[in-house]
Amino acid sequence: MTREKERLKMYKHADRRLLLEKRMPDEPACLVLRARWLHAQKRDDQIEPLLEPAAERMLQRSTDEPRHEAQVCLTIGAIYESVESADAAQRWYRRLLKVEPARCEPLA
């Protein structure tokens, strides 16, 4: 079995595992699972509409703490990176650079 077929088999029943989305739609663990599942299904065009609104909601819950915003930027960038969306990941990592330059290892 090829690696891609193994991945597709693994993600085949991902919808059942993602019931937490209804309770915690902006939970990073749920977002990464959904994004990877969409990527495996070759539905990459649906990843950004999933992640961007979730990221904005996460930022709105912020107490204007730079650390919180930095963590959101790092998390969303890493999710994009995990689904091979380098441009979107760079966008979030550049935002991280503005907020908390010390945490910008992903840009190196």
C-alpha positions in Angstrom: 0.0 0.0 0.0 1.4 3.4 -0.9 1.9 6.0 1.6 -0.8 8.2 0.1 -3.3 5.3 0.3 -2.4 4.7 3.9 -3.1 8.3 4.7 -6.4 8.3 2.9 -7.4 5.2 4.8 -6.4 6.8 8.1 -8.4 9.9 7.3 -11.4 8.0 5.9 -13.3 8.1 9.2 -11.9 11.4 10.4 -15.4 13.0 10.5 -16.5 10.7 13.3 -13.4 11.5 15.3 -14.0 15.2 14.9 -17.2 15.4 16.9 -15.4 17.7 19.2 -15.6 20.4 16.5 -19.2 21.0 17.6 -18.2 21.6 21.2 -14.8 23.3 20.6 -14.6 24.4 17.0 -11.6 26.6 17.5 -9.5 24.1 19.5 -6.2 23.8 17.7 -6.2 20.0 17.9 -9.5 19.9 16.0 -8.3 22.5 13.5 -5.2 20.6 12.7 -7.1 17.3 12.3 -9.7 18.9 10.0 -7.0 20.7 8.0 -4.9 17.6 7.5 -8.1 15.6 6.6 -9.0 18.2 4.0 -5.4 18.2 2.6 -5.5 14.4 2.4 -8.8 14.6 0.5 -7.2 17.1 -1.9 -9.6 19.8 -0.7 -7.0 22.4 0.0 -9.2 25.2 -1.1 -11.3 24.6 2.0 -8.4 24.9 4.5 -8.1 28.7 4.5 -11.8 29.3 5.0 -11.6 27.0 7.9 -8.5 28.4 9.6 -8.8 32.1 9.1 -12.2 32.7 10.8 -11.1 30.4 13.6 -7.9 32.3 14.1 -9.7 35.6 14.2 -12.1 34.3 16.8 -9.2 33.0 18.9 -7.6 36.5 18.6 -10.8 38.2 19.6 -10.8 36.2 22.8 -7.4 37.6 23.6 -6.9 40.0 26.5 -4.7 42.1 24.3 -1.7 40.1 25.6 1.1 39.9 23.0 1.8 36.4 24.3 -1.7 35.2 23.4 -1.6 36.7 19.9 1.9 35.2 19.4 0.7 31.8 20.4 -2.2 32.0 18.0 0.1 33.1 15.2 2.5 30.3 15.9 -0.3 27.7 16.1 -2.0 28.7 12.9 1.3 29.0 11.1 2.2 25.5 12.2 -1.1 24.1 11.0 -0.7 25.7 7.6 2.9 24.3 7.5 1.6 20.8 8.3 -0.7 20.9 5.2 2.1 22.2 2.9 0.6 25.7 2.6 3.9 27.7 2.9 2.5 31.1 1.8 -0.2 31.1 4.4 2.2 29.8 7.1 4.6 32.6 6.2 1.8 35.2 6.6 1.1 34.1 10.2 4.8 33.8 11.0 5.4 37.3 9.8 2.6 38.5 12.0 4.3 36.6 14.9 7.5 38.5 14.0 5.8 41.8 14.6 4.2 40.7 17.9 6.9 38.7 19.5 10.2 38.6 17.6 11.9 36.2 20.0 9.5 33.4 19.0 10.2 33.5 15.3 12.2 30.3 14.9 9.9 29.1 12.2 11.2 32.0 9.9 14.8 31.0 10.3 
